[in-house]
């Protein structure tokens, strides 16, 4: 080979190194610290982990709903994709419509070692992490990938946030006020009904309540599920404030996921380590629920007048639907009807969706709102006392979302 050929090869190799360096952010490799297994730097952001067992089994703590196809893991709930380009290398990319930034990423290997990105600036999209090479050979196999990220806070179609600001399936943003202590149907289809329990307050001199969603009730054939956030005076993000019932029985979300027995019709996956979950009704819909309080600054700016006895913890939510009928209704559901013309006034600061009387229900799990489309026949349970035949819901002294028969 002549000198020109050697020069070309050298340049090509240097170009490869440049691309590899650009794809691999500055990292620090050290002994794994168990305390950092499920926490973002300085406690900020949400954590998603892909864990690979010695038997090559994949689990996804904190990542919501994920699927694996070949060497690619897609976590569509949160918008992160992991492509394993080798046993020692993973390329991480994210959907900017769902994630504002990735703060840090890490890979674990040999069970007690890890490599983490070090820059305080947002990570590149995509970014690639590789375990350290050993005497010029590929590095050891990855056994875990961890990503710390900040999710987009509302704004996409199917979102419902705050005092509820809704972006419908038609892309139109509007507010629905309702009133405190009442339940309203968000989605009503022939085989699925979703209600929301509103909490709120009315400062002196106002003509309407400030309202937020404290809990959701799902009815799907013979199955019912409720997800609520507790009433607390001061918000502690290190404590899980969520509570659940399935077919009238309370249960704890132990670990990173839960599935209904025996058919797994309903599933719940944690998003991050606490206070956020992805609820999925098989082949029908999914929703990411994120619990959060009214902060001091938000209280001041909006003049809510919230005191020290209640931070009005509530849900922000992002829905996705797989198979709604053309007759679907409800505050949010109606916006998914083909040809739906949204009646809210455009071009104003707060377009309001009225007609709360059409959407109010008698309880969190009732299907009796005026626009109800629910026609499925529920199968009676053997123990009828466990049926969620609820007439009203509210916050008990302990902070739990309670419902009376």
N, C-alpha and C positions, 0 to 999 in steps of 0.2 A: 504494500500500500504506500502511495506517495505522500509527501508532506501535506498536500492539499486535502487528501482524504482524511488524514489524521486530524487536521484542523477542523474539518466538518464534524467529525465524530465528537471532538472535544466541545465544540459549540453546542451541538445537540444535547450532550450530557449536561452542560451548564444550564441550558434552557429548561431541561427536565427538572434540575434541582431548583431553579427559580420558581417554576410552577408548583413544585412540591412544597417549597418554603411558603409560597403565598397561600396555599391551601391549608397548610399546617400552622396555626397561630402559635405565638410564643407560649410554651408550656413549661411547667415545672413538675418533675416526676419525683415522688417521694413515697415513704411508707404510708399506707392507707390509714386515714383517721376515721374510725367508726362514727364519731360525732357529726361528721360532714356527710353521712350517707344519704340523708333525706332533707338537707337544708341548703338553701341558697346562700351566697355570700351576704353576711350581715343581716340574714333573715329576710331578705327581700326577694320577691318573685315566687313563682311556683316551680316545683321540681317534678320532672318526668324521668323515670329510670327504665332501662331495658336490661333485664338480668338474664344471663345465659348460664344454665346449669352444666355440670360435667356431662350430663346425658344429652346435651344440646337442646334442652327444653327452654323456651323463651317465655318470660313473664314480664308484665308491664306496669309495675306499681306507680300510681300517680299519673298515669298517661291517658286515662279515660279508655275509650274503646279502640283497640289496635288490631290489625290483621297482618299476617306474615305471608308473603308470596316470594318464594325463592330466597334470595339473600336480602330482601327488602322488607322492613317493618314500617307500616304506615299507620300512624295514630291520627286518624281523621278528625277526632273530637277536638284536639288542641292544635292540629295543623303542623305536626312535625313528622318528617320521614327520615328513617335511618337506613342507609344503604351500606351493607357490609361488603366492601370491595376485596376483602381478604379476612382471614381470621384475626389479623393484627391491625386492621384498619377499618374505620367507619366514616362515612360522609353523612353529615347532618344538614338537612335543609328544612326551612319552615315557610309556612304560608303567611305573608305579611298582612293578609286580611284578618287573620286570627291572632297573630303574635306581633307585638311592637318591636321586641328585641330579645335576643338571647344574651344573657349576662355572663354565663359561664358554662363550659362543657368539660366533661372529664371521662376518662376511660379507666377502668380497673383491670388489673391482670395479676396472675399468680396469686390471687386471693388476698394479698396484703399490700399491694403496690398500686399506685395510681399516677396518672398524668392529668393535670388540670390547666386550662387556659389561665393566663395571668393578667392580661390587659383589663383595665377598668372600662375601656370603651366597649361598645356592643360587638359581639362576635360577627364575623362575616357570614354571608348567606349565599351559597353553602359554606360549611367549614369541614375540614377533615382532620381527624385525630388518628395517630398511629402509635402503637407501643414501641419502646426503644429497640433498635436493632441490636443483635448480639453477634459481634465479630463479623459484621457485614451480612449476616443472615437476617431474614424477617424476624420481627420481635415475637414475644409470646402472645398467645391467644387472648383476646378480650373476653372478660367474664361479666362486665357490666358497663353500661354507658349511662351517664347522668347529664341532664340538661336543665339549667336554671333559666327561666324565661318569664317575660311579662306578657300576659294575654291582652288582646285588644278589649277595651272596656266599652262594649255595646256599639251599635251603629250599623251592624249588618242586618240583612233581612231575617225576620224571625226573632228579633231581640226584644226584650222587655226589661227595662231598667229604671231604678229610681222611683219617682213619684208618677206612676208608671209612664215612662216614655217608650213608645212602641214603634218599631219599624216593621211594617206588614210585609206579607209575601209579595205585595205589589211594589215594594220599595218606598212607600209613602210613610213618612214619620208623623205620628200623632200622639196625643196624650189621652189617657183614660183615667178619670179621677175616681169614680165609685165613691165609697165612703167606708169609714173604719168599722171593724167588727163584722163585716159582711163578706159573703163568698160570691164570686162571679165566674161564669164559665168562659174560659179562654178559647177552648177548642171543643167543638161538639160534632162528631161524625157518627156514622151508623154503628161503628164498633169501638169507638174510643171517645172518652169524655174527660176533659181536664178542667178542673176548677182551681181558682186562686183565692186564698184567704187574705183579706186586706187588714192591715193595722194602720193606725194613724192618729192624728190629733187636729184640733181646730183652735188656733190661737184666737184670743178675744178680738172681735172686730172683723173676722173673716167670714165669708158666706159659704165656704166649702172646706172639707177636710184635706189636709195633706195626707196622702196615703202611700203605703208601700206593701209589697207582697211578702208575707211571713211564711206561707206554706203553700204547697201544691197537693191536690188530690187527683189521682189517676184512676179511672174506671175502665176496665178492658175485659168484657165478657164476665166470667165469674171472678175475676181478680180485681183487687183494689190495693192501691199503694198511696201512702202519704209521706211527704218529705217536708219537714219544718225546721226552722231555726229558732232557738230558744230566746226568750226575753231575758236580756241581761242589762245591768246598769252600766257597766264598763266593759268594753270589748277587749278580750285577750286573744290575740291571734294564735297563741301557742296552744289554746284549748279548742277541741272540736266541739262546736255548738250545735251540731245537727242531730235530728232525731227522726225515726222512721217507724211506720207500721205497715204490715202486709196482711191483707184480709182481716183487719181488725186487731191484729196482735203486734205489740211493739217488739222491735228487735234492734240489736246493735250492729253497726257496720264494722265488723272485725276484719282487720287486714285491709287489703286494697280493693276488694270487690265482694259482691253478693249476687246470688242468682236465685230466682224463685224455683221452688220444687213443684212437680218433677220435670216440667217442660222448659224451664228457663225462659218463660215468656217475657219476664221482666228482669233486667239486670241493672246493677248499680256499680260503677267503677269510680274510685277516687280520682280527682284531678288535683295533683299536688298532694301534700301530706294531710291536710285537714281543711274543713269548711268549704269544700267545693267537690261536687260529684257530677258524673254524667249518668243520667237515667235513660235507659233504652227500653222501649216496648218493641219486641221482636217484629221485624218487617214493617213497622208502622211509623215510628218516630224516635227521636232522641232529643235530650235537652241538657245542656250544661248549666248547673245551678251553682252560683257563687254567693256565699253569705258574706255580708259586710255591714258595718254600722253606719250611722250618720255621724260624721266626724265634726269636730269643733268648728273648723273653718266653714264647712258646708252649712252647718247650723247657723252660723253668723251671717253668711252671705245671703241665704234664702230666708232668714228671719223666721225659722221654724218655731223658735221658743222652746226647744227641748231642754228639760232639766237634767239633774244628775241621777235620776232614778231609773232611766230607760234610755238606751242608745238607739232604740228602734232598729235592731238588727233585722235585715231583710235579704231577699234574694235579687240579684241580677241574673238574667237567664238568656240563653241563646238556644232557640229551637232549630231543629232540622226535621223535615218530614219526608217519608219515603212513599207513602201510598194513601193520600187523602182522596175522598170522593169529591165530585163536583158540587155537592150540596153541603159541604162542611161549613159550619157556622161558629159563632163565638166571637169575642172581642178581637182575637188574633185570627182565628180560623177563617172568618169570612173573607179576609184579604187574600186567601188562597183559592177562592172561587174563580173559575174561568170567566173573564169578562167583568170582574168586579170593578165598580166605579166608586172610589173612595169619596164619601160625602164631606170629609173635613175641609175646612177653608184653607186654601194654599196661600203662601206668601206672608203668613203671620208668624210671630215668635212662638206661640203655643197653639197649634191647631188641635182642637178638641173633638174627640169622638164621643158624642152624646148617647142617649138611649140606655142608661144603666139599668132601667127597669126591664129591658129585654134580656139582660145577661145575668141578673141576680138569681142565685139558687138558694135553696133552703138549708144546705149544709155543704161542707167541703167535698163530700162524695155523692151528693144528690145530682140527678140528671134532669131536673125539672125546670130549668130556665125556659123562657118563652121560645127561644130559638133552638131548643134542643133537637138534635137529629138522631139521638141515640136510640137504637131499636134492638140492640143485642139482648138476648134473654140470659140473664145471670143464672148460673147453676147454684142452687142453695147448698150451703155447707152443712155438714152433719150436725155440727154444734152451732145452732142458730145464734147463740149468744155472742159469737165472734163476728157476726155480720156487722159491717160498719154502717148501721142504720142511724146516721148521725143527724142531729137537728141544728146544732150550733157549735161553733169552735171559737176559742179565745185563748188568751195566755193566762195560765194559772199563777199562783203566788210563787211557785218554784221556777217559773219561766218556761215551762213546757207548753207546747201547743196541745191543748186538751179539747176534746169533743164530747158533748153530752148526747145520750141516746134520746 
